[in-house]
């Protein structure tokens, strides 16, 4: 299942406060687990990340769930759109992040779930042997609307992520508001022991501080918001092994006009 979680993410990255002209630092791979994963394309450039969302529940009761998250992201350089349909897998690991954290879900009632998380992680760039320390936290509200046929879920999240690099002690952070809705099509079918439901979603992300994506061959790209549409298949129970399992598979397209993102989804999409 390693490459079942193939996501292409950005190495056309938001700018840092370091003097990149004299001492380049590609530390923004530290944000790969938070800004969003997928097939990123900007100014004719592409890059890739393999996201492995390990997690398991520590404690569960009628009104709350406490989860230990251990996501791992492996970054690859020079991976293009044409490689994906041809089945070619990236072969040179450029970066790696490990961002363990705790997530708490409060099941307020049958419709509303409130979530919060705290991550402290580490990242390594193999191309220049630099390291980053990563911090992220956020809160979310998921509300299941009363519509039995389509079971829509309205999602709102606010979160923050930041890092500090071993190169010149440079640092960067960002925060974002995300909102969207995930809904079914009123259709189900059985596959062995699983019931499968096709679902669609639409979402938007609004950044409190505009992100600057560095594209060395072209002009840099600034973005303050992105919009996304996608489709997933929801399983009646998780499929997987050990710490890695998922009950969603899907694909989506995200853009801000210049930045293009194709995502392969192996979790709740928002």
Buried (B, 14 or more C-beta within 10 A) or exposed (E): EEEBBBBBBBBBBBBBEBEBEEEBBBBBBBBBBBBBBBBBBBBEBBBBBBBBBBBEEEEEEEEBBEBBBBBBBBBBBEBBEEBBEEEEEBEEBBBBBBBBBBBBBEBBEEEEBBBBBEBEBBBBBEEEEBBBBBBBBBEBBBBBEEEEEEBBBBBBBBBBBBBBBBBBEBBBBBBBBBBBBBBBEEEEEEEEEBEBBBBBBBBBBEBEEEBBBBBEEEEBBBBEBBBBEBBBBBBBEEBEEEEBBBBBBBBBBBBBEBBBBBBBBBBBBB
